[in-house]
């Protein structure tokens, strides 16, 4: 196989026909090993801008409720006591989600996995339930339920006063201004939603899986 080797500066310049301008292909200042760029058997047009060196997940972010919340009835949304996870051993990847009054805005377009886990507690000996719901908007105005789960329990009488329900949905973020999500809860009677500033009890996860 023939090879074209460029030494000295480690750059290859391709000039246009009148030799006034050129495109420079440069190697890194140092390499940890041999690298290979393999072109497909097809016509290829490179997009302008910076090319990523890796594929895969570029955003992974997680938030949680930091304090207990007593619920009565009707659809309500989390609006306060929300934080990005920050306990030792927890981490995030890429740009963070932003939150305002319980509405979450995505840092970039793409297909996201959105997950919502709710942790409920009932210390009264009566049957109750708590729905958890993910709402999404595609026009920054009208919200629709896109996922729903529930916990059901009968307090201390059942011996299992604590329950967790986890729901998720894929969200196609075509526009970060218009596509947003928020999280709701709805209980038939008084129940406590558990929050904690050091442990994920009620939490929200956002993972960008790929381009839209």
SULMO-V423186 format. One record per residue. N is the residue number from 1. OMEGA is omega in radians with two decimals (NA if undefined). NEAR is the number of other ideal C-beta (glycine too) atoms within 8 Angstrom. D_FIRST is the distance of its C-alpha to the first C-alpha in whole Angstrom. Layout:
BEGIN
<<N,OMEGA,NEAR,D_FIRST> <N,OMEGA,NEAR,D_FIRST>>
END
This chain:
BEGIN
<<1,3.14,2,0> <2,3.12,3,4> <3,3.00,4,6> <4,-3.09,5,10> <5,3.12,4,13> <6,3.14,8,16> <7,3.13,4,19> <8,-3.01,4,23> <9,-3.12,5,24> <10,3.13,8,21> <11,3.07,9,21> <12,-3.11,8,20> <13,3.08,8,22> <14,-3.08,7,22> <15,3.01,7,25> <16,-2.95,7,27> <17,-3.12,4,28> <18,3.07,4,31> <19,-3.14,5,30> <20,-3.12,4,33> <21,-3.10,4,31> <22,2.99,7,27> <23,-3.11,5,25> <24,3.01,8,24> <25,-3.03,7,21> <26,3.05,8,22> <27,3.08,5,21> <28,3.12,5,24> <29,3.09,3,26> <30,-3.12,4,25> <31,3.09,7,23> <32,-3.13,3,24> <33,3.10,4,20> <34,3.12,4,17> <35,-3.12,5,17> <36,2.99,4,15> <37,-3.10,4,16> <38,3.13,4,15> <39,3.11,5,16> <40,3.08,5,18> <41,-3.09,3,18> <42,3.03,4,21> <43,-3.09,3,22> <44,3.02,6,23> <45,-3.13,4,25> <46,3.09,5,26> <47,3.09,5,29> <48,-3.14,3,31> <49,-3.10,4,32> <50,3.11,3,31> <51,3.12,6,28> <52,3.13,6,29> <53,3.13,3,26> <54,3.05,4,28> <55,3.06,3,29> <56,-3.05,4,32> <57,-3.13,8,36> <58,3.10,9,37> <59,3.01,15,41> <60,-3.03,11,43> <61,-3.13,13,46> <62,3.14,13,50> <63,3.13,13,53> <64,3.00,14,57> <65,-3.01,14,60> <66,-3.11,9,62> <67,3.12,8,66> <68,-3.11,7,68> <69,3.10,11,69> <70,-3.04,8,72> <71,3.08,13,72> <72,-3.14,7,74> <73,3.11,7,74> <74,3.09,5,72> <75,3.06,7,68> <76,-3.11,7,67> <77,3.02,9,64> <78,-3.14,12,63> <79,-3.10,6,64> <80,3.10,5,64> <81,3.09,9,63> <82,3.13,11,60> <83,2.99,9,57> <84,-3.09,9,53> <85,-3.07,11,53> <86,3.11,5,53> <87,3.14,7,54> <88,-3.12,3,52> <89,3.09,4,49> <90,-3.12,8,49> <91,3.12,4,46> <92,-3.12,10,45> <93,3.07,8,41> <94,-3.12,10,41> <95,-3.06,5,43> <96,2.91,8,47> <97,3.01,11,49> <98,-3.06,7,52> <99,3.07,9,56> <100,3.12,6,59> <101,3.09,4,62> <102,3.11,12,60> <103,-3.10,9,58> <104,3.12,13,54> <105,-3.10,10,51> <106,-3.09,16,48> <107,-3.12,10,45> <108,3.11,10,43> <109,3.13,9,42> <110,3.04,13,41> <111,-3.09,12,42> <112,2.89,13,44> <113,3.13,12,45> <114,-3.08,14,49> <115,-3.08,11,51> <116,3.08,14,55> <117,3.14,14,56> <118,-3.11,14,60> <119,-3.07,11,62> <120,-3.13,16,66> <121,3.12,10,69> <122,-3.13,12,73> <123,3.10,7,76> <124,-3.05,9,78> <125,3.04,6,79> <126,3.14,8,79> <127,3.05,6,76> <128,-3.13,15,73> <129,3.04,11,70> <130,3.05,15,67> <131,2.90,11,65> <132,-3.01,16,62> <133,2.97,14,60> <134,3.08,16,57> <135,3.11,13,58> <136,3.02,12,55> <137,3.06,13,56> <138,3.12,6,53> <139,3.14,6,56> <140,-3.13,7,57> <141,-3.03,4,60> <142,-3.10,5,61> <143,-3.13,7,60> <144,3.05,7,59> <145,-3.14,9,59> <146,3.07,8,56> <147,-3.12,11,56> <148,3.07,9,59> <149,3.12,11,60> <150,2.91,9,63> <151,3.08,12,65> <152,-3.06,7,68> <153,3.13,14,71> <154,3.02,9,74> <155,-3.07,12,75> <156,-3.14,8,76> <157,-3.11,6,78> <158,-3.08,8,75> <159,3.14,5,73> <160,-3.06,6,70> <161,-3.09,10,71> <162,-3.13,9,67> <163,3.08,9,65> <164,3.03,9,61> <165,-3.14,12,59> <166,3.11,9,56> <167,3.11,13,54> <168,3.07,11,51> <169,2.97,10,50> <170,3.14,9,47> <171,3.12,13,47> <172,-3.10,7,45> <173,3.13,13,46> <174,-3.10,8,45> <175,-3.06,7,47> <176,3.08,10,48> <177,-3.03,5,51> <178,-3.07,10,53> <179,-3.11,14,51> <180,3.11,11,53> <181,2.99,11,54> <182,-2.94,11,57> <183,-3.04,13,59> <184,3.02,14,62> <185,-3.11,15,65> <186,-3.10,11,68> <187,3.11,14,71> <188,3.10,5,74> <189,-3.07,9,76> <190,3.13,8,75> <191,-3.13,13,72> <192,2.99,11,70> <193,-3.04,16,67> <194,3.03,12,65> <195,-3.11,13,63> <196,-3.13,11,62> <197,-3.14,6,61> <198,-3.07,4,59> <199,3.06,5,58> <200,3.03,9,56> <201,2.96,10,59> <202,-2.94,11,59> <203,-3.10,12,56> <204,-3.07,12,53> <205,-3.12,13,49> <206,-3.14,16,47> <207,3.09,11,43> <208,-3.06,14,41> <209,-3.10,9,38> <210,-3.11,5,36> <211,3.07,5,37> <212,NA,7,40>>
END
